[in-house]
Amino acid sequence: MFRITKQFAFSASHVLGGLEADHPCARLHGHNYIVEIELQSSSLDHRGFVRDYRELGPLKRLIDDEFDHRHLNDVLGHDHVTAENLAKFFCDWARDRWPEVSAVRVSETPKTWAEYRP
């Protein structure tokens, strides 16, 4: 199995709903997010690629235009904007375009990652 990954970055704010009032994530705060998309295939195309990295440009445009320097609760329309839910959102969006997508990981900090695999 061949696997490729590509990372994208953005900065945004959010508030997590449903938490205790004294929980720090219940307050408005932000992160420097990293989104990593993984694609896999048992074979390569005629160019020797799982998929040309350049073809992933629409994901970069989505992140830059709709997520970067935004309030994620407004972008996604709910108060459960966790790294887990972001990973699922980006994975679903990407799989509609590229069937080879096998996972998306989202990091809020250098030491934390959430991953969604369909």
C-alpha positions in Angstrom: 0.0 0.0 0.0 1.3 3.4 -0.9 0.6 6.4 1.4 1.2 10.1 1.0 0.5 13.0 3.4 0.4 16.7 3.1 0.1 19.3 5.9 -1.8 22.6 5.9 -1.8 25.2 8.6 -4.2 27.9 9.8 -4.9 30.0 12.9 -8.4 30.3 14.4 -10.4 30.8 17.5 -13.2 28.8 19.1 -15.1 28.1 22.3 -16.1 24.6 23.3 -19.6 24.2 24.6 -20.8 21.8 27.2 -17.8 22.1 29.4 -17.7 23.2 33.1 -17.5 27.0 33.4 -14.0 26.9 34.9 -12.6 24.7 32.1 -10.1 26.8 30.1 -11.5 25.6 26.8 -15.0 27.0 27.7 -13.4 30.4 27.2 -12.7 32.1 23.9 -9.2 30.9 22.8 -7.3 30.1 19.7 -4.8 27.7 18.2 -2.3 27.4 15.4 -3.9 24.3 13.7 -2.2 21.8 11.5 -4.3 19.7 9.2 -2.6 16.6 7.7 -4.4 14.7 5.0 -3.4 11.1 4.2 -4.2 9.4 0.9 -3.5 5.7 0.1 -3.6 3.4 -2.9 -2.5 -0.1 -3.7 -1.2 1.2 -7.1 0.3 4.3 -8.6 -1.0 6.3 -11.5 0.8 6.5 -14.9 3.0 9.3 -13.4 4.1 7.2 -10.4 1.8 9.1 -7.9 -0.9 8.1 -5.5 -2.1 11.6 -6.3 -0.2 14.7 -7.4 0.2 16.9 -4.3 -0.7 19.9 -6.5 -4.2 18.4 -6.9 -4.8 19.0 -3.2 -4.8 22.8 -3.8 -8.6 23.1 -3.3 -8.1 22.0 0.4 -5.6 24.7 0.9 -8.0 27.3 -0.6 -10.8 26.1 1.6 -8.6 26.4 4.7 -7.2 29.7 3.7 -10.5 31.2 2.6 -13.0 29.8 5.1 -11.0 28.8 8.2 -7.8 30.9 8.6 -8.2 33.7 11.1 -11.9 32.9 11.7 -14.0 31.9 14.7 -14.7 28.2 14.1 -18.0 28.2 15.9 -19.3 30.6 13.3 -17.7 28.7 10.4 -19.1 25.3 11.4 -22.3 26.6 13.0 -22.0 24.7 16.4 -20.2 24.7 19.7 -18.5 21.4 19.5 -15.5 22.5 17.3 -13.1 19.9 18.6 -10.1 18.7 16.8 -12.0 15.4 16.4 -14.9 17.1 14.6 -12.6 19.2 12.5 -10.8 16.0 11.4 -14.1 14.5 10.4 -15.2 17.6 8.6 -12.0 17.9 6.5 -12.0 14.2 5.8 -15.6 14.1 4.5 -14.9 17.2 2.4 -11.8 15.7 0.9 -13.2 12.3 0.3 -15.9 13.9 -1.8 -13.1 15.0 -4.1 -10.4 12.4 -3.8 -11.4 8.8 -3.1 -7.9 7.9 -2.0 -8.3 9.9 1.3 -7.7 7.5 4.1 -7.4 9.8 7.1 -7.2 13.3 8.3 -5.4 14.5 11.4 -5.8 17.8 13.1 -3.4 19.3 15.7 -4.2 22.2 18.0 -0.8 22.1 19.7 2.5 20.4 18.9 1.7 17.7 21.4 -1.9 16.9 20.5 -3.5 15.3 17.5 -7.0 14.0 16.6 -7.5 11.6 13.7 -10.5 10.6 11.7 -10.4 7.5 9.5 -13.6 6.6 7.5 
